[in-house]
Amino acid sequence: MSKIDPVEQSERIARSISVRERTLYLCPSPLLGYGLKTLNERLAKDSAILCVEADEKLFKLSAKSAVFNEGENSLRLEKIRAEENSPEELCAMVSRRWGKRRFRRVETVRLNGGWQLYPDFYEKTAAALQREIALSWGNAMTLIKLGRLYSRNFFKNLSKLSSAQSVTELDYGSDPVLVLGAGPSLDQLLSDLQKHFGRQIENTGTRPFRIICADTAVLSLKDRNISPDLVVILESQHWNLRDFIGAAGWKADTACDMSALHGSMKILKGKNYLFSIPWTELSVFKRLENAALLPPAMTPLGSVGLTAMEIALKLGSGKIIAGGLDFSFSMDAYHARSTPGHKAKLASINRFKSALSANEAFREGCFSADSKQNKKVKSDPSLRNCRDLFEAEFGANKRIYQTDSSGLNLGCEIISNDKAAEILASAQKTDSINREADHRGHAEKYAAFIEEEKKCLTDIKATLTGSRPENVNEKNEFEKTLAKCDYLWAHFPEYAGTGSLPDFSDISFLKRIRAETDPFLELCDFALREINLKAIP
């Protein structure tokens, strides 16, 4: 008979745990809950314990324990069975239960040996929770740094809504589509395809497939006199203009996110097609959608290459080949030739600096990985996350193929460049079908929406500057208007990504709101002028 006291052992473990703030303590297989009450009493107010049981019988045993029937606010026993549920579903439950950005880390607390029945499941659960927390905080940091810019670009681009079309109004039918990023493997792919289709294009001026490319690949295509069917633009910051140096006036159609840099939309002289990526939950998105004015929403994937792939899937039913989406690099090639990054590298060469990408290859966080050709390449956490997201979103889609290049495996079927040429030549390219929506050209609808938004901003400014006397009713209306114009404060550090409403009586908050109103009023005026000019026949 064992002389080990299970109660004392669990209590000793609970007392020895180093407790930290804003930590989610994952307790796999809590059994009768020994040690949980002691641990709970030691926790910081912003920490919590999550108990998970994968075994049905053990879950019923735990549910009868007094520990889980005393109403401890920070304890929760969640029934998760390995064969029926996933760790991702548990992540969603944690977000609903405790809110977003509540925790900074996850720590596993094994108070007994019950976890050994399903060790893999509990390990995956802890890893999924940690990934979800890291993603939540990463998104919040992006929103804090760039949320204001996204919103301002969005308002400036409202002027485009009355003249540009939605990207889903295009229809490529069953034509095969080549989706291109700007990775180093793009050079060899384009060279091989020119061997197959160069003479046909020279003789007829046509090709039997479509090309959708990321904005960073534009100059690589232009230098080879290859005109894409669609250039996808996401970047909201000014350095996106580098991608188009030397391409001004080139007739190529663009598909632009509503939060993209306004100047990038005006460089290429093809048609503009719009879509929207909701970078966070904002009331303005819902109002535009309810008024049937919002361009079609795309999934926030964080990569122009991934968005290009999603657009390709939406525009037709044909086969799709991914090229130049490497998410890796080598010592002598970080991007394809002629891209801004490649040109900048060549321009920096001198007696003391070679063309090798040593700074990129050996910077903190970079690591070696195996390519599709079983060769060692370099990557980093950001590129690897994009690759993982590509596989999660598109890897199982049988319409998508990837070329056998030096890039990372994307999870879909791998084919040679010659096989890719066969697929791209399998159909005769047809004319684009333009499914023109009813809202195109209705400038007055967009102008009316912007006028209403301007009125809300003017009311906020008048209240904050004291030019309008305040009473109880007006105070309630003021708070409703502030909640409606949440793009003014959604990027504030204390609210970014939390989904919570601010304290509208906080003086510090109101002062920051006052500083935000004038730029948006100016952007409303800009959008109205642009719309009125376009409405003049």
Secondary structure, DSSP 8 states (H G I E B T S, - for coil): -----HHHHHHHHHHHS---TTEEEEEE--TT-TTHHHHHHHS-TT-EEEEEE--HHHHHHHHTSGGGGS--TTEEEEE--TTT--HHHHHHHHHHHH-TT--SEEEE---SSGGGGSHHHHHHHHHHHHHHHHHHHHHHHHHHHHHHHHHHHHHHHGGGTTTSEEGGGEE-BT--EEEE--STTHHHHHHHHHHHHHHHHHHHS--SSEEEEEGGGHHHHHHTT---SEEEE---SGGGGGGGTT-TT----EEEETTS-GGGGGTS-S-EEEEB--SS--HHHHHHHHTT-S--B----S-HHHHHHHHHHHHBSS-EEEES--S-BBTTBSS-TTSHHHHHHHHT-BTTB-SS-HHHHTSTT-EEEE-TTS-EEEE-HHHHHHHHHHHHHHTT-TTEEEESSSS---SSEEE-HHHHHHHHTSS-----EE---TTTT-HHHHHHHHHHHHHHHHHHHHHHHTSS---HHHHHHHHHHHHHTGGGTTTSTTTTTT-----TT-HHHHHHHHHHHHHHHHHHHHHHHHHHHHH--
